Amino acid sequence: MDSCLILKRQDIKPIVPVIASSSDLCLGTRIFDSISNIFGREALESARRWEIFALRVSSTYAQIEFLHRSLDIRVLPKSLSYKPPVNTTLAKECVMQHGRRMTRALIQGCQLRLQKYCRILSQIIPKFLELIGENGVSLLDRVINNQARELRSRRDMELRVKFQKLSPNTQDHDKTLVHNLSSKELTPVEFPVLQHEASFNTADADPVNLAATSESVLKHSQEADDTKHLIRQQLTSLLLKHKPRVAFPRMEQDALRTLNADRSIVILPADKGRSAVVLDKSEYLRKANALLDDRHGLPKVHKHGAQLRPIISLRGSPKFNLAKWLFQRQNCLTSDSDTTVRSAAHFLERLRGLHLKADEVMVSFDVTSLFTSIPPSLAIETGGDLLENRYDEVINKPKRVHLIQLLTFCLKTFFTFEGTVYEQMKGTPMGSPLSVFIAEAVLQNSDDLLKKELARDNHKASSLMEKQWHGNSTVYCFRSDRQTIESVWPLHRPKAGVIPARSTITS
């Protein structure tokens, strides 16, 4: 009996069809579907690898250009910039030099990646040429180049925005870390000591305080008693082995003791910046007595005459924790405003893309001494209106009347200076957590009232409000003629690229 061999039918799809031509390919992104249908999976994988590495080359070139621009204007990418441990010129220069070296290392890494990508592409393209022919390679090259150009354009735009956010090194603009406004001549050894920040630790940690802190942590810990005992033993062993460290050389320690013992001068941090200010104590007392505040006034070295900024520090006072609790409970009443920005950078971001029409004028207003200019009655009235309109007593436990009573209590500020007790009758203390909330609420209320008045006078105004810790300004866009605006407010125009810190008109 003749045996017969029965073969199971299989659908075998050839990698390259019998009739396959690169002229059948579709332009655009559908070209990959056409390659898969006509030439098979191997050709599709080669095409996708070509696309991936071509796009990587385009993105890497954009990154190299960004890094070279950073080197040219002496700025560091955010990933390479950090705050130096000490506030000295040498430390900042070391940070900048290290960042520039790392930037060059990143450029070298990008160049090595480019060589790798080009080497892979030189292997992919000839293989792909054998699979689909010269016409197919030409079509795919055109599609991939278009995608690479689009990606390069997007990356350039993203890196351009990132580049604008990188601020130049401010150390080049102001290298003065010590402002000596006193009659005392500082020695060459005293200058390096004063260049450190006010919070610089001049002494080693006390072992007794470290042990007490550790014991407080262990007391509230849920660990077993054996584990706590083991931690205490290891901590005791480390404290016995610890050798006290010297933060200053001997000469700087002597200079620090000399400065501390000199009662004729006062050493304070500047109101803005990270510099130190040396004042005659008699001059400081004269300025402080004129303000009648219990505080260390921070000298405004950026203004003529080194005026004192009135600051009443409530930290550690009986009302500080209560004021902090009230701020946390009421801050939500002003946080949802669409006219408040967080910082100057956020303000510039909001202005990007804003175009003034021919009949519109942009006016900015600066508020002088905002915190100390708000009467307590206005603060309580504004806070009460916010609680009445936005506070829900059903959801929140404290009642409105109780919150208003607590706010009134916290706004009564007493302080002493040179043995005399004073009460602050006007304004809110700059050192109170509630002052930020009150200032924001008053500005928002003023903004709403002004827009209502303008609407009644047929003036359309849109506002952008900028709130900062040391200053407040409001920007309005009025749809009105310039003569009408100038008749209401005395305005100053920008000159030589500098905008004065008062009412300013911009067209």
TILOMI-122651 format. One record per residue (C-alpha): residue number from 0; residue in three letters; z, x, y. Coordinates in Angstrom, 3 decimals. Last residue first. Example, Ala and Ser with C-alpha at 12.3 -4.5 7.8 and 13.67 -1.06 7.14 Angstrom:
// residues 2
LOBA   resi   resn          Z          X          Y
LOBA      1    SER      7.140     13.670     -1.060
LOBA      0    ALA      7.800     12.300     -4.500
***
This chain:
// residues 507
LOBA   resi   resn          Z          X          Y
LOBA    506    SER     25.824      1.749    102.461
LOBA    505    THR     29.250      3.281    102.451
LOBA    504    ILE     32.163      2.404    104.717
LOBA    503    THR     35.520      4.116    104.411
LOBA    502    SER     39.006      2.852    105.188
LOBA    501    ARG     41.256      5.875    104.700
LOBA    500    ALA     41.294      8.912    102.437
LOBA    499    PRO     38.258     10.515    104.063
LOBA    498    ILE     35.074     10.842    101.966
LOBA    497    VAL     33.661     14.374    101.899
LOBA    496    GLY     29.932     14.956    101.249
LOBA    495    ALA     29.365     16.476    104.673
LOBA    494    LYS     30.747     13.385    106.407
LOBA    493    PRO     31.648     10.098    104.778
LOBA    492    ARG     31.955      7.264    107.306
LOBA    491    HIS     35.283      6.174    108.723
LOBA    490    LEU     36.091      2.516    109.372
LOBA    489    PRO     38.298      0.687    111.829
LOBA    488    TRP     38.518     -2.786    110.259
LOBA    487    VAL     37.427     -6.245    111.490
LOBA    486    SER     34.644     -5.378    113.957
LOBA    485    GLU     33.323     -2.746    111.557
LOBA    484    ILE     32.766     -5.387    108.873
LOBA    483    THR     30.845     -7.677    111.223
LOBA    482    GLN     28.713     -4.783    112.516
LOBA    481    ARG     27.859     -3.753    108.960
LOBA    480    ASP     26.211     -7.043    108.061
LOBA    479    SER     27.645     -9.077    105.218
LOBA    478    ARG     27.597     -9.282    101.454
LOBA    477    PHE     30.743     -7.245    100.962
LOBA    476    CYS     31.301     -4.850     98.054
LOBA    475    TYR     34.999     -4.024     97.925
LOBA    474    VAL     36.865     -0.884     96.840
LOBA    473    THR     40.654     -0.718     96.713
LOBA    472    SER     42.778      2.395     96.885
LOBA    471    ASN     46.160      3.368     95.548
LOBA    470    GLY     47.864      6.740     95.494
LOBA    469    HIS     50.216      8.928     93.506
LOBA    468    TRP     50.231      7.014     90.208
LOBA    467    GLN     46.688      5.733     90.391
LOBA    466    LYS     45.263      2.237     90.650
LOBA    465    GLU     41.581      1.635     91.433
LOBA    464    MET     40.476     -1.904     92.199
LOBA    463    LEU     36.859     -2.996     91.934
LOBA    462    SER     35.998     -5.982     94.030
LOBA    461    SER     33.140     -8.440     94.431
LOBA    460    ALA     32.757    -10.056     97.808
LOBA    459    LYS     30.670    -12.977     99.036
LOBA    458    HIS     31.175    -13.758    102.702
LOBA    457    ASN     30.798    -17.444    103.552
LOBA    456    ASP     33.956    -17.407    105.698
LOBA    455    ARG     35.835    -19.531    103.156
LOBA    454    ALA     34.684    -17.181    100.375
LOBA    453    LEU     35.962    -14.239    102.390
LOBA    452    GLU     39.394    -15.822    102.680
LOBA    451    LYS     39.473    -16.547     98.943
LOBA    450    LYS     38.387    -12.982     98.150
LOBA    449    LEU     41.166    -11.631    100.359
LOBA    448    LEU     43.815    -13.768     98.667
LOBA    447    ASP     42.737    -12.672     95.179
LOBA    446    ASP     42.786     -8.974     96.112
LOBA    445    SER     46.169     -9.317     97.776
LOBA    444    ASN     47.565    -10.837     94.571
LOBA    443    GLN     46.047     -8.061     92.465
LOBA    442    LEU     47.492     -5.443     94.806
LOBA    441    VAL     50.937     -7.066     94.730
LOBA    440    ALA     50.943     -7.281     90.915
LOBA    439    GLU     49.868     -3.650     90.503
LOBA    438    ALA     52.532     -2.433     92.927
LOBA    437    ILE     55.195     -4.514     91.172
LOBA    436    PHE     54.252     -3.253     87.704
LOBA    435    VAL     54.217      0.388     88.806
LOBA    434    SER     57.524     -0.002     90.653
LOBA    433    LEU     59.224     -1.480     87.582
LOBA    432    PRO     59.389      1.897     85.813
LOBA    431    SER     61.546      3.195     88.705
LOBA    430    GLY     61.056      6.719     90.098
LOBA    429    MET     58.981      5.600     93.059
LOBA    428    PRO     61.803      3.340     94.254
LOBA    427    THR     60.571     -0.022     95.565
LOBA    426    GLY     60.123     -0.753     99.237
LOBA    425    LYS     62.522     -1.581    102.024
LOBA    424    MET     66.317     -1.780    102.196
LOBA    423    GLN     67.149      1.242    100.048
LOBA    422    GLU     70.921      1.492    100.142
LOBA    421    TYR     72.631      4.699    101.228
LOBA    420    VAL     75.794      6.589    100.216
LOBA    419    THR     76.588      9.799    102.124
LOBA    418    GLY     77.831     12.937    100.324
LOBA    417    GLU     74.805     15.084    101.190
LOBA    416    PHE     72.518     12.391     99.866
LOBA    415    THR     73.606      9.402     97.830
LOBA    414    PHE     71.645      6.551     96.338
LOBA    413    PHE     71.745      2.777     95.975
LOBA    412    THR     68.812      0.655     94.796
LOBA    411    LYS     68.839     -3.143     94.663
LOBA    410    LEU     65.442     -3.808     93.055
LOBA    409    CYS     67.002     -3.885     89.581
LOBA    408    PHE     69.220     -6.882     90.458
LOBA    407    THR     66.332     -8.893     91.884
LOBA    406    LEU     64.284     -8.216     88.752
LOBA    405    LEU     67.207     -9.284     86.559
LOBA    404    GLN     67.528    -12.553     88.487
LOBA    403    ILE     63.774    -13.135     88.244
LOBA    402    LEU     63.888    -12.531     84.490
LOBA    401    HIS     66.770    -15.009     84.141
LOBA    400    VAL     64.931    -17.708     86.094
LOBA    399    ARG     61.827    -17.230     83.972
LOBA    398    LYS     63.717    -17.723     80.713
LOBA    397    PRO     64.054    -14.957     78.137
LOBA    396    LYS     62.892    -16.044     74.630
LOBA    395    ASN     59.134    -15.871     74.865
LOBA    394    ILE     56.922    -18.343     72.983
LOBA    393    VAL     58.147    -21.558     74.597
LOBA    392    GLU     58.917    -19.877     77.924
LOBA    391    ASP     55.240    -19.037     78.464
LOBA    390    TYR     54.640    -16.637     81.352
LOBA    389    ARG     51.257    -16.688     83.110
LOBA    388    ASN     51.501    -19.035     86.106
LOBA    387    GLU     55.243    -19.259     86.816
LOBA    386    LEU     55.957    -15.690     85.726
LOBA    385    LEU     53.181    -14.385     87.946
LOBA    384    ASP     54.419    -16.436     90.897
LOBA    383    GLY     57.971    -15.153     90.377
LOBA    382    GLY     56.801    -11.544     90.310
LOBA    381    THR     54.905    -12.049     93.562
LOBA    380    GLU     57.933    -13.641     95.249
LOBA    379    ILE     60.306    -10.950     93.946
LOBA    378    ALA     58.040     -8.129     95.147
LOBA    377    LEU     57.446     -9.831     98.496
LOBA    376    SER     61.211    -10.203     99.024
LOBA    375    PRO     61.774     -6.574     97.995
LOBA    374    PRO     59.420     -5.426    100.776
LOBA    373    ILE     56.444     -3.342     99.564
LOBA    372    SER     55.871     -0.294    101.777
LOBA    371    THR     57.817      2.260     99.687
LOBA    370    PHE     55.604      1.782     96.643
LOBA    369    LEU     52.342      1.721     98.598
LOBA    368    SER     52.903      4.812    100.714
LOBA    367    THR     49.535      4.486    102.506
LOBA    366    VAL     47.072      2.106    100.888
LOBA    365    ASP     43.500      3.411    101.036
LOBA    364    PHE     40.682      0.957    101.569
LOBA    363    SER     37.089      1.353    100.332
LOBA    362    VAL     34.090     -0.502    101.787
LOBA    361    MET     30.733     -1.055    100.088
LOBA    360    VAL     28.164     -2.928    102.212
LOBA    359    GLU     25.609     -5.444    100.941
LOBA    358    ASP     22.550     -6.945    102.686
LOBA    357    ALA     20.066     -4.310    101.472
LOBA    356    LYS     21.372     -4.487     97.936
LOBA    355    LEU     23.876     -2.077     96.494
LOBA    354    HIS     23.241     -0.764     92.989
LOBA    353    LEU     25.995     -0.435     90.379
LOBA    352    GLY     24.718      1.454     87.301
LOBA    351    ARG     27.710      3.745     87.160
LOBA    350    LEU     30.476      2.285     89.322
LOBA    349    ARG     32.599      1.323     86.306
LOBA    348    GLU     32.277      4.856     84.930
LOBA    347    LEU     33.314      6.257     88.294
LOBA    346    PHE     36.447      4.077     88.196
LOBA    345    HIS     37.213      5.158     84.626
LOBA    344    ALA     37.091      8.794     85.748
LOBA    343    ALA     39.318      7.975     88.740
LOBA    342    SER     41.905      6.474     86.414
LOBA    341    ARG     42.961      3.318     84.565
LOBA    340    VAL     40.832      0.713     86.277
LOBA    339    THR     41.957     -2.688     87.500
LOBA    338    THR     39.527     -5.432     88.531
LOBA    337    ASP     39.247     -7.176     85.154
LOBA    336    SER     42.963     -7.954     85.034
LOBA    335    ASP     44.427     -8.334     81.546
LOBA    334    SER     47.303     -5.874     82.074
LOBA    333    THR     48.953     -7.810     84.908
LOBA    332    LEU     51.206    -10.280     83.044
LOBA    331    CYS     51.414     -7.965     80.010
LOBA    330    ASN     53.588     -5.583     82.050
LOBA    329    GLN     56.334     -8.202     82.212
LOBA    328    ARG     58.392     -7.555     79.064
LOBA    327    GLN     57.822     -3.788     78.924
LOBA    326    PHE     58.602     -3.448     82.630
LOBA    325    LEU     61.784     -5.498     82.208
LOBA    324    TRP     62.953     -3.178     79.406
LOBA    323    LYS     62.286     -0.091     81.546
LOBA    322    ALA     64.178     -1.613     84.467
LOBA    321    LEU     67.131     -2.348     82.148
LOBA    320    ASN     67.029      1.190     80.748
LOBA    319    PHE     67.028      2.660     84.259
LOBA    318    LYS     69.697      0.422     85.784
LOBA    317    PRO     72.770      2.489     84.860
LOBA    316    SER     71.133      5.752     86.069
LOBA    315    GLY     69.915      8.364     83.586
LOBA    314    ARG     66.376      8.313     84.927
LOBA    313    LEU     66.430      6.501     88.268
LOBA    312    SER     64.776      9.351     90.188
LOBA    311    ILE     64.282      8.368     93.789
LOBA    310    ILE     61.113      9.996     95.102
LOBA    309    PRO     60.099     10.109     98.761
LOBA    308    ARG     57.127     12.516     99.037
LOBA    307    LEU     58.133     15.350    101.317
LOBA    306    GLN     55.707     16.680    103.926
LOBA    305    ALA     54.307     20.175    103.492
LOBA    304    GLY     53.292     20.472    107.172
LOBA    303    HIS     49.619     19.765    106.587
LOBA    302    LYS     48.827     18.194    103.247
LOBA    301    HIS     48.002     19.756     99.849
LOBA    300    VAL     51.478     21.323     99.805
LOBA    299    LYS     52.978     17.837     99.584
LOBA    298    PRO     56.566     18.887     98.855
LOBA    297    LEU     58.385     16.846     96.166
LOBA    296    GLY     61.572     15.376     97.567
LOBA    295    HIS     64.569     15.890     95.288
LOBA    294    ARG     66.276     12.584     95.469
LOBA    293    ASP     68.856     10.537     97.228
LOBA    292    ASP     66.764      9.355    100.132
LOBA    291    LEU     67.370      9.208    103.885
LOBA    290    LEU     63.775     10.010    104.916
LOBA    289    ALA     64.709     11.979    108.010
LOBA    288    ASN     67.634     13.443    106.103
LOBA    287    ALA     65.168     14.771    103.544
LOBA    286    LYS     63.029     16.497    106.157
LOBA    285    ARG     66.035     18.185    107.769
LOBA    284    LEU     67.576     19.003    104.403
LOBA    283    TYR     64.356     20.730    103.294
LOBA    282    GLU     64.179     22.713    106.508
LOBA    281    SER     67.801     23.863    106.094
LOBA    280    LYS     67.172     24.714    102.446
LOBA    279    ASP     64.269     26.969    103.360
LOBA    278    LEU     61.432     26.084    101.042
LOBA    277    VAL     59.862     27.706     97.946
LOBA    276    VAL     57.151     25.628     96.282
LOBA    275    ALA     56.034     25.943     92.645
LOBA    274    SER     52.531     25.158     91.387
LOBA    273    ARG     51.338     22.800     88.683
LOBA    272    GLY     49.284     20.456     90.831
LOBA    271    LYS     50.344     17.600     93.023
LOBA    270    ASP     53.821     16.987     94.500
LOBA    269    ALA     54.629     20.671     94.112
LOBA    268    PRO     57.524     21.708     91.894
LOBA    267    LEU     60.719     22.664     93.735
LOBA    266    ILE     62.626     25.820     94.685
LOBA    265    VAL     65.175     25.412     97.506
LOBA    264    ILE     66.297     28.358     99.639
LOBA    263    SER     69.443     29.511    101.459
LOBA    262    ARG     71.715     29.122     98.441
LOBA    261    ASP     70.399     32.234     96.664
LOBA    260    ALA     72.236     32.360     93.318
LOBA    259    ASN     69.369     30.824     91.356
LOBA    258    LEU     66.862     33.220     92.906
LOBA    257    THR     69.016     36.207     91.976
LOBA    256    ARG     69.552     34.911     88.438
LOBA    255    LEU     65.795     34.494     87.992
LOBA    254    ALA     65.144     38.001     89.324
LOBA    253    ASP     67.658     39.459     86.862
LOBA    252    GLN     65.974     37.599     84.004
LOBA    251    GLU     62.578     38.819     85.251
LOBA    250    MET     63.766     42.444     85.101
LOBA    249    ARG     65.221     42.019     81.598
LOBA    248    PRO     62.031     40.546     80.167
LOBA    247    PHE     61.922     36.779     79.841
LOBA    246    ALA     62.005     34.388     76.852
LOBA    245    VAL     64.414     36.533     74.838
LOBA    244    ARG     64.911     35.351     71.285
LOBA    243    PRO     68.243     34.966     69.556
LOBA    242    LYS     68.117     36.075     65.909
LOBA    241    HIS     68.235     33.378     63.262
LOBA    240    LYS     69.628     34.405     59.881
LOBA    239    LEU     72.874     32.482     60.336
LOBA    238    LEU     71.002     29.443     61.632
LOBA    237    LEU     68.644     29.516     58.646
LOBA    236    SER     71.519     29.607     56.166
LOBA    235    THR     73.269     26.728     57.911
LOBA    234    LEU     70.075     24.683     57.787
LOBA    233    GLN     69.639     25.383     54.075
LOBA    232    GLN     73.208     24.315     53.342
LOBA    231    ARG     72.922     21.175     55.462
LOBA    230    ILE     69.663     20.220     53.743
LOBA    229    LEU     71.280     20.620     50.316
LOBA    228    HIS     74.198     18.399     51.360
LOBA    227    LYS     71.780     15.729     52.573
LOBA    226    THR     69.907     15.858     49.262
LOBA    225    ASP     73.128     15.539     47.285
LOBA    224    ASP     74.216     12.600     49.450
LOBA    223    ALA     71.018     10.714     48.675
LOBA    222    GLU     68.464     10.105     51.419
LOBA    221    GLN     68.498      6.956     53.550
LOBA    220    SER     68.708      8.869     56.848
LOBA    219    HIS     70.757      7.620     59.787
LOBA    218    LYS     73.503     10.221     59.310
LOBA    217    LEU     70.972     12.900     58.423
LOBA    216    VAL     69.335     12.552     61.834
LOBA    215    SER     72.670     12.812     63.654
LOBA    214    GLU     73.591     15.859     61.564
LOBA    213    SER     70.324     17.530     62.519
LOBA    212    THR     71.018     16.926     66.201
LOBA    211    ALA     74.533     18.351     65.906
LOBA    210    ALA     73.281     21.442     64.051
LOBA    209    LEU     70.614     22.082     66.675
LOBA    208    ASN     73.123     21.600     69.490
LOBA    207    VAL     75.504     24.112     67.885
LOBA    206    PRO     72.698     26.609     67.297
LOBA    205    ASP     71.853     26.589     71.048
LOBA    204    ALA     68.107     26.930     71.548
LOBA    203    ASP     66.927     30.084     73.286
LOBA    202    ALA     66.817     30.271     77.059
LOBA    201    THR     64.218     30.059     79.830
LOBA    200    ASN     62.385     26.969     78.592
LOBA    199    PHE     59.558     26.191     81.011
LOBA    198    SER     59.976     22.672     82.415
LOBA    197    ALA     59.529     23.809     86.035
LOBA    196    GLU     56.295     25.533     85.079
LOBA    195    HIS     56.078     29.316     85.111
LOBA    194    GLN     54.592     30.961     88.194
LOBA    193    LEU     58.088     31.260     89.677
LOBA    192    VAL     59.002     34.113     87.315
LOBA    191    PRO     55.723     35.940     87.977
LOBA    190    PHE     56.456     35.836     91.768
LOBA    189    GLU     60.052     37.062     91.477
LOBA    188    VAL     59.047     40.508     90.151
LOBA    187    PRO     56.766     41.315     93.099
LOBA    186    THR     59.655     40.443     95.465
LOBA    185    LEU     59.720     37.228     97.450
LOBA    184    GLU     60.184     37.419    101.202
LOBA    183    LYS     62.550     34.693    102.394
LOBA    182    SER     61.558     32.741    105.513
LOBA    181    SER     60.457     29.816    103.376
LOBA    180    LEU     57.032     28.292    102.777
LOBA    179    ASN     56.320     30.416     99.682
LOBA    178    HIS     53.716     28.482     97.729
LOBA    177    VAL     53.527     29.823     94.144
LOBA    176    LEU     50.707     29.010     91.695
LOBA    175    THR     47.881     29.641     94.153
LOBA    174    LYS     44.672     29.982     92.122
LOBA    173    ASP     43.098     26.929     93.688
LOBA    172    HIS     39.397     26.262     93.250
LOBA    171    ASP     38.724     28.649     90.349
LOBA    170    GLN     41.707     27.253     88.442
LOBA    169    THR     40.068     23.843     88.527
LOBA    168    ASN     37.748     24.882     85.735
LOBA    167    PRO     34.904     22.433     85.933
LOBA    166    SER     35.490     18.900     84.669
LOBA    165    LEU     33.769     17.858     81.440
LOBA    164    LYS     33.025     14.156     81.821
LOBA    163    GLN     29.513     14.880     83.086
LOBA    162    PHE     28.769     16.903     79.943
LOBA    161    LYS     29.715     14.002     77.684
LOBA    160    VAL     27.336     11.731     79.556
LOBA    159    ARG     24.600     14.356     79.235
LOBA    158    LEU     25.500     14.830     75.564
LOBA    157    GLU     24.867     11.152     74.879
LOBA    156    MET     21.604     11.162     76.855
LOBA    155    ASP     20.370     14.323     75.164
LOBA    154    ARG     21.278     12.859     71.775
LOBA    153    ARG     19.305      9.688     72.482
LOBA    152    SER     16.237     11.619     73.669
LOBA    151    ARG     16.414     13.996     70.726
LOBA    150    LEU     16.611     11.041     68.331
LOBA    149    GLU     13.534      9.451     69.918
LOBA    148    ARG     11.644     12.754     69.749
LOBA    147    ALA     12.612     13.231     66.094
LOBA    146    GLN     11.475      9.708     65.219
LOBA    145    ASN      8.097     10.328     66.857
LOBA    144    ASN      7.786     13.666     65.050
LOBA    143    ILE      8.552     11.942     61.738
LOBA    142    VAL      5.761      9.399     62.238
LOBA    141    ARG      3.155     12.011     63.237
LOBA    140    ASP      4.103     14.304     60.351
LOBA    139    LEU      3.781     11.355     57.970
LOBA    138    LEU      0.215     10.691     59.123
LOBA    137    SER     -0.797     14.361     58.916
LOBA    136    VAL      0.794     14.770     55.487
LOBA    135    GLY     -1.088     11.718     54.250
LOBA    134    ASN     -4.389     13.112     55.536
LOBA    133    GLU     -3.766     16.486     53.884
LOBA    132    GLY     -3.097     15.207     50.395
LOBA    131    ILE     -0.490     12.975     48.795
LOBA    130    LEU      1.258     15.046     46.113
LOBA    129    GLU     -0.007     18.584     46.784
LOBA    128    LEU      0.773     18.275     50.492
LOBA    127    PHE      4.308     17.151     49.645
LOBA    126    LYS      4.885     20.420     47.826
LOBA    125    PRO      3.518     22.360     50.800
LOBA    124    ILE      5.796     20.346     53.188
LOBA    123    ILE      9.047     20.666     51.231
LOBA    122    GLN      9.313     24.461     50.951
LOBA    121    SER      8.678     25.244     54.630
LOBA    120    LEU     11.013     22.366     55.476
LOBA    119    ILE     13.836     24.033     53.536
LOBA    118    ARG     13.339     27.309     55.415
LOBA    117    CYS     13.207     25.466     58.728
LOBA    116    TYR     16.510     23.741     57.931
LOBA    115    LYS     18.219     27.021     56.991
LOBA    114    GLN     16.968     28.815     60.103
LOBA    113    LEU     18.136     25.909     62.243
LOBA    112    ARG     21.557     26.012     60.591
LOBA    111    LEU     21.874     29.697     61.448
LOBA    110    GLN     20.970     28.915     65.061
LOBA    109    CYS     23.602     26.187     65.210
LOBA    108    GLY     26.241     28.593     63.872
LOBA    107    GLN     25.273     31.160     66.512
LOBA    106    ILE     25.663     28.526     69.211
LOBA    105    LEU     29.073     27.575     67.806
LOBA    104    ALA     30.134     31.235     67.882
LOBA    103    ARG     28.976     31.448     71.497
LOBA    102    THR     31.183     28.459     72.286
LOBA    101    MET     34.076     30.140     70.448
LOBA    100    ARG     33.681     33.179     72.685
LOBA     99    ARG     33.614     30.941     75.750
LOBA     98    GLY     36.793     29.167     74.625
LOBA     97    HIS     38.609     32.462     74.041
LOBA     96    GLN     37.624     33.693     77.495
LOBA     95    MET     38.738     30.429     79.118
LOBA     94    VAL     42.079     30.407     77.288
LOBA     93    CYS     42.662     34.059     78.190
LOBA     92    GLU     41.843     33.337     81.849
LOBA     91    LYS     44.320     30.470     81.833
LOBA     90    ALA     47.061     32.652     80.350
LOBA     89    LEU     46.425     35.476     82.838
LOBA     88    THR     46.539     33.114     85.807
LOBA     87    THR     49.895     31.768     84.709
LOBA     86    ASN     51.153     28.336     83.681
LOBA     85    VAL     52.419     29.189     80.213
LOBA     84    PRO     51.511     27.639     76.845
LOBA     83    PRO     47.876     27.189     77.908
LOBA     82    LYS     46.552     23.614     77.746
LOBA     81    TYR     43.621     23.224     75.392
LOBA     80    SER     39.837     23.358     75.554
LOBA     79    LEU     37.624     24.015     72.508
LOBA     78    SER     37.140     20.466     71.163
LOBA     77    LYS     36.711     19.144     74.707
LOBA     76    PRO     33.768     21.433     75.348
LOBA     75    LEU     34.605     24.234     77.782
LOBA     74    VAL     33.257     24.643     81.293
LOBA     73    ARG     31.938     27.843     82.862
LOBA     72    ILE     28.793     26.521     84.596
LOBA     71    ASP     26.329     28.495     82.440
LOBA     70    LEU     28.420     28.464     79.271
LOBA     69    SER     28.566     24.670     79.184
LOBA     68    ARG     24.813     24.506     79.779
LOBA     67    HIS     24.280     26.796     76.784
LOBA     66    LEU     26.456     24.531     74.618
LOBA     65    PHE     24.485     21.413     75.594
LOBA     64    GLU     21.136     23.136     74.907
LOBA     63    ILE     22.360     24.206     71.467
LOBA     62    GLN     23.484     20.648     70.662
LOBA     61    ALA     20.075     19.225     71.615
LOBA     60    TYR     18.364     21.814     69.384
LOBA     59    THR     20.676     20.798     66.531
LOBA     58    SER     19.732     17.119     66.877
LOBA     57    SER     16.009     17.906     66.612
LOBA     56    VAL     16.473     20.203     63.608
LOBA     55    ARG     18.611     17.592     61.869
LOBA     54    LEU     15.884     15.005     62.443
LOBA     53    ALA     13.327     17.302     60.765
LOBA     52    PHE     15.788     17.889     57.912
LOBA     51    ILE     16.185     14.195     57.153
LOBA     50    GLU     12.499     13.270     57.557
LOBA     49    TRP     11.255     16.024     55.227
LOBA     48    ARG     13.905     15.063     52.689
LOBA     47    ARG     12.716     11.443     52.918
LOBA     46    ALA      9.097     12.458     52.357
LOBA     45    SER      9.997     14.597     49.335
LOBA     44    GLU     12.001     11.729     47.825
LOBA     43    LEU      9.098      9.318     48.406
LOBA     42    ALA      6.593     11.697     46.748
LOBA     41    GLU      8.798     11.934     43.677
LOBA     40    ARG      9.285      8.171     43.571
LOBA     39    GLY      5.638      7.181     43.297
LOBA     38    PHE      2.347      7.843     45.064
LOBA     37    ILE      1.128      4.351     45.965
LOBA     36    ASN      4.189      2.095     46.086
LOBA     35    SER      6.677      4.750     47.206
LOBA     34    ILE      4.313      6.249     49.789
LOBA     33    SER      3.576      2.777     51.180
LOBA     32    ASP      7.272      1.993     51.473
LOBA     31    PHE      7.752      5.298     53.318
LOBA     30    ILE      4.874      4.489     55.677
LOBA     29    ARG      6.602      1.274     56.657
LOBA     28    THR      8.434      3.184     59.437
LOBA     27    GLY      5.241      3.478     61.435
LOBA     26    LEU      1.715      3.871     60.113
LOBA     25    CYS      0.668      2.330     56.820
LOBA     24    LEU     -0.784      4.456     54.020
LOBA     23    ASP     -4.003      3.333     52.277
LOBA     22    SER     -5.938      6.276     53.738
LOBA     21    SER     -3.726      8.562     51.682
LOBA     20    SER     -5.671      7.486     48.610
LOBA     19    ALA     -4.570      6.462     45.175
LOBA     18    ILE     -6.771      4.988     42.454
LOBA     17    VAL     -5.561      6.260     39.121
LOBA     16    PRO     -2.014      5.831     40.222
LOBA     15    VAL      0.193      8.879     40.789
LOBA     14    ILE      3.542      8.833     38.984
LOBA     13    PRO      2.038      6.721     36.246
LOBA     12    LYS      3.794      3.511     35.333
LOBA     11    ILE      4.469      3.199     31.612
LOBA     10    ASP      5.060     -0.328     30.472
LOBA      9    GLN      5.981      0.126     26.848
LOBA      8    ARG      4.668     -1.680     23.788
LOBA      7    LYS      6.489     -0.816     20.632
LOBA      6    LEU      4.264      1.008     18.167
LOBA      5    ILE      3.632     -0.371     14.705
LOBA      4    LEU      2.671      2.295     12.231
LOBA      3    CYS      0.913      0.938      9.197
LOBA      2    SER      1.665      1.794      5.652
LOBA      1    ASP     -1.113      1.483      3.174
LOBA      0    MET      0.000      0.000      0.000
***
